[in-house]
Amino acid sequence: MKNVCFLIGDINLSGGTERVTTLIANALATESNCKVNILSLSHGKQPFFEVDKRIQFHSLYKEQVSMKKNYISALWKIRKYILQHEVDTLIVVDSILCMFTVPALMGLKTKHICWEHFNFNVDLGVSFRRIGRKWAAKYCDYVVTLTKRDKELWEQGLKNIKAKIIPIANPTPYENIENTPKLDYKIVLAMGRLTYQKGFDLLLEAWSEVCKKNNDWTLRIIGGGEDEGRLKEQAKFLGLVERIDFIPASKHVEQYYRSSSFYCMSSRFEGLPMVLLEAQAFGLPIVSFDCDTGPSELIQNNINGFLVENKNTQSFAENILKLINLNSKEYDGFVQSSRDISKKYGSERVVNCWQELILK
């Protein structure tokens, strides 16, 4: 039995990275001959998403601490954990953490996999992330990207790559969903952490333009985060309070997909957005910025949605209005296309890719 460990910054968060990590870990624990551990740098309450009872959950520190001040301590804690738990394969969730794992694993025979969840061009203003990527490319056994495009960015952006770079898409958390979206719901759904990356400020700008030409649709935003207060103030300034519902992050989002007509994603950058996979599983047409990376691999323009020039809020608004103004036959065609594309991201196919990688 292979002993697999996922190392993640904070499994308690409610983002797409934490969701898909839990999804893959649970699948490996139930569908393969693997013992699975999740090691979190810090521990708050409980993981936001449900963790299979067979998975051992541990943390390096009981509360959040400065990783700069505790860098050496963290290295030794990770190494000690790997040795004590006899880990065969370490999957590092987010390339920045390779700053810790590369030196921690020196001299060990543990298979070392870096799992990139952003894209190569994004460092979030943290120079250590670029160092982590260089170390991952040189010292890890494998680097897993979420898209073929990001694999290309890694190969173009780095020299002396010794790791094998493999694209493995995120799986859809929902399969064989029976859902019939309707234009009559008149709800546009958007979901995610309320942060700069997700671009909800841009979405509000676009929605303001939509509301000038349409007065009976509602934008529903599900999520929480550091920009929540600012976004509510922006909505108030734009006169959108009656046209937007802000709803806290939830573990049970199915009800919102089922009651929506289509989905909007306004991210400035992504890896492979879980929300788009989820929306497609429920048959929702999508309007999204064509940011790096992910949307262009999930959305076929004018087939299951619309790709919009990144950060172009005027064009975003125009494409929302295109979906609002579809006739029922056109809308049903978009719905069916979303369902069809979703089938390419079934969990069985994705988990099989991970199993093959772990067993190599």
Residue pairs with C-beta under 8 A, 6 or more apart in sequence:
1 33
1 34
1 35
2 32
2 33
2 34
2 35
2 88
2 89
2 358
2 359
3 34
3 35
3 37
3 85
3 86
3 87
3 88
3 89
4 28
4 34
4 35
4 36
4 37
4 87
4 88
4 89
4 91
4 358
5 36
5 37
5 38
5 39
5 81
5 82
5 85
5 87
5 89
5 90
5 91
6 21
6 24
6 25
6 36
6 37
6 38
6 39
6 91
6 93
7 39
7 40
7 41
7 78
7 90
7 91
7 92
7 93
7 97
7 100
7 101
8 17
8 18
8 21
8 38
8 39
8 40
8 41
8 93
8 94
8 97
9 40
9 41
9 42
9 93
9 94
9 97
10 18
10 40
10 41
10 42
10 44
10 64
11 18
11 21
11 22
11 38
11 40
11 47
11 48
11 51
11 57
12 18
12 40
12 43
12 44
12 45
12 46
12 47
12 48
13 48
13 193
14 48
14 49
14 193
14 223
14 224
14 249
14 251
15 192
15 193
16 117
16 170
16 192
16 271
16 273
16 274
16 275
17 93
17 94
17 117
17 271
18 47
18 48
18 49
19 49
19 173
19 274
20 117
20 170
20 171
20 274
21 38
21 93
22 38
22 47
22 49
22 50
22 51
23 49
23 170
23 171
23 173
23 347
24 171
24 350
24 351
24 354
25 36
25 38
25 51
25 52
25 55
26 50
26 51
26 52
26 55
27 171
27 347
27 351
27 354
28 34
28 36
28 351
28 354
28 355
28 358
29 35
29 36
29 52
29 54
29 55
30 52
30 54
31 351
32 351
32 355
32 358
34 355
34 358
35 56
36 52
36 54
36 55
36 56
37 55
37 56
37 57
37 58
37 85
37 87
38 47
38 51
38 55
38 56
38 57
38 58
39 58
39 59
39 60
39 78
39 81
40 57
40 58
40 59
40 60
41 59
41 60
41 61
41 67
41 74
41 97
42 59
42 60
42 61
42 62
42 63
42 64
42 65
43 59
43 61
43 62
43 63
44 63
44 64
47 57
48 251
49 251
50 251
51 57
56 85
58 81
60 74
60 77
60 78
60 81
61 70
67 74
67 100
71 100
74 100
75 100
75 103
75 104
76 104
78 100
78 101
78 104
79 104
79 105
79 108
81 87
82 90
82 104
82 105
82 108
82 110
83 108
87 110
88 110
88 111
89 110
89 111
89 113
89 358
90 101
90 105
90 110
90 111
90 112
90 113
91 113
91 115
92 98
92 101
92 112
92 113
92 114
92 115
92 136
92 140
93 115
93 117
94 115
94 116
94 117
94 118
95 114
95 116
95 118
95 129
95 132
95 133
95 136
95 143
96 126
96 128
96 129
96 132
97 132
98 114
98 132
98 133
98 135
98 136
98 139
98 140
99 128
99 131
99 132
99 135
101 112
102 112
102 135
102 136
102 139
102 140
105 112
111 141
111 142
111 358
112 139
112 140
112 141
112 142
113 140
113 141
113 142
113 143
113 144
113 357
114 132
114 133
114 136
114 140
114 142
114 143
114 144
114 163
115 144
116 133
116 143
116 144
116 145
116 146
116 150
116 154
116 271
117 146
117 271
118 124
118 269
118 270
118 271
119 145
119 146
119 147
119 149
119 150
119 153
119 269
119 270
119 271
119 292
119 293
119 294
120 133
120 145
120 150
120 153
120 154
120 157
121 153
121 157
121 269
121 292
122 269
122 292
123 129
123 130
124 197
133 154
133 158
134 158
136 143
136 163
137 143
137 154
137 158
137 160
137 161
137 162
137 163
137 165
138 160
138 161
138 162
138 163
139 162
139 163
140 163
141 163
141 164
142 163
142 164
142 165
142 166
142 357
143 154
143 163
143 164
143 165
143 166
144 165
144 166
144 167
144 168
144 357
145 151
145 154
145 165
145 166
145 167
145 168
146 167
146 168
146 169
146 170
146 271
146 272
146 293
146 294
147 167
147 169
147 271
147 272
147 293
147 294
147 297
148 167
148 297
149 292
149 293
149 296
149 297
150 167
150 271
150 292
150 293
151 165
151 166
151 167
153 292
153 293
154 161
154 165
155 161
155 165
166 353
166 357
168 350
168 353
168 354
168 357
169 272
169 297
169 345
169 350
170 271
170 272
170 274
170 277
170 345
170 350
171 277
171 345
171 346
171 347
171 349
171 350
171 351
172 277
172 278
172 280
172 281
172 342
172 345
172 346
172 347
173 274
173 277
173 278
173 281
173 347
174 254
174 278
174 281
174 282
175 281
175 346
175 347
177 281
177 282
177 283
179 257
179 258
179 282
179 283
180 283
180 335
181 260
181 261
181 262
181 282
181 283
181 284
181 285
181 335
182 261
183 261
183 324
183 326
183 328
183 331
184 261
185 259
185 260
185 261
186 216
186 217
186 218
186 261
187 217
187 218
187 220
187 259
187 260
187 261
188 207
188 217
188 218
188 219
188 220
188 260
188 261
188 262
188 263
188 264
188 320
189 220
189 222
189 256
189 257
189 260
189 262
189 263
189 264
189 279
189 284
190 200
190 203
190 219
190 220
190 221
190 222
190 263
190 264
190 265
190 266
191 221
191 222
191 223
191 253
191 256
191 263
191 275
192 198
192 200
192 222
192 223
192 265
192 267
192 275
193 223
193 224
193 225
193 249
194 200
194 221
194 223
194 224
194 225
194 226
194 227
194 228
194 231
195 225
195 226
195 227
196 227
196 268
197 267
197 268
197 269
197 270
198 223
198 225
198 266
198 267
198 268
199 266
199 267
199 268
199 289
199 311
200 221
200 227
200 231
200 266
201 227
201 230
201 231
201 234
202 266
202 268
202 289
202 311
202 313
202 316
203 219
203 221
203 264
203 266
203 316
204 231
204 234
204 235
204 238
204 240
204 244
205 238
205 313
206 266
206 313
206 314
206 316
206 317
206 320
207 219
207 240
207 243
207 244
207 317
207 320
208 238
208 239
208 240
208 317
209 313
209 314
209 317
210 217
210 317
210 320
210 321
210 324
211 239
211 240
211 243
213 321
214 321
214 324
217 243
217 324
218 243
218 244
218 245
219 240
219 243
219 244
219 245
219 264
220 244
220 245
220 247
220 256
220 260
221 231
221 244
221 245
221 246
221 247
222 247
222 248
222 249
222 250
222 253
222 256
223 247
223 248
223 249
224 248
224 249
228 246
231 246
232 246
235 241
235 244
235 246
247 256
250 256
253 278
254 282
257 263
257 278
257 279
257 281
257 282
257 284
258 282
260 282
260 284
261 284
261 323
262 284
262 285
262 286
262 287
262 305
262 323
262 334
263 275
263 276
263 279
263 284
263 285
263 286
263 287
264 286
264 287
264 288
264 316
264 320
265 273
265 275
265 276
265 286
265 287
265 288
265 289
265 295
266 288
266 289
266 316
267 273
267 288
267 289
267 291
268 289
268 291
268 310
268 311
269 291
269 292
269 293
270 291
270 292
270 293
270 294
270 295
271 293
271 294
272 293
272 294
272 297
272 298
273 288
273 294
273 295
273 298
276 286
276 288
276 294
276 295
276 298
276 299
277 298
277 342
277 345
279 286
279 338
280 286
280 298
280 304
280 338
280 339
280 341
280 342
281 339
281 342
283 335
283 336
283 338
283 339
283 342
284 335
284 338
285 304
285 305
285 323
285 331
285 334
285 335
285 337
285 338
286 298
286 299
286 304
286 305
286 306
286 338
287 305
287 306
287 308
287 316
287 319
287 320
287 323
288 295
288 299
288 305
288 306
288 307
288 308
289 295
289 307
289 308
289 309
289 310
289 311
289 312
289 316
290 296
290 307
290 308
290 309
290 310
291 310
295 307
296 307
298 341
299 305
299 306
299 307
300 337
300 341
301 307
303 334
303 337
304 334
304 337
304 338
304 340
304 341
305 323
305 334
305 338
306 319
306 322
306 323
308 315
308 316
308 319
309 315
323 331
323 334
326 334
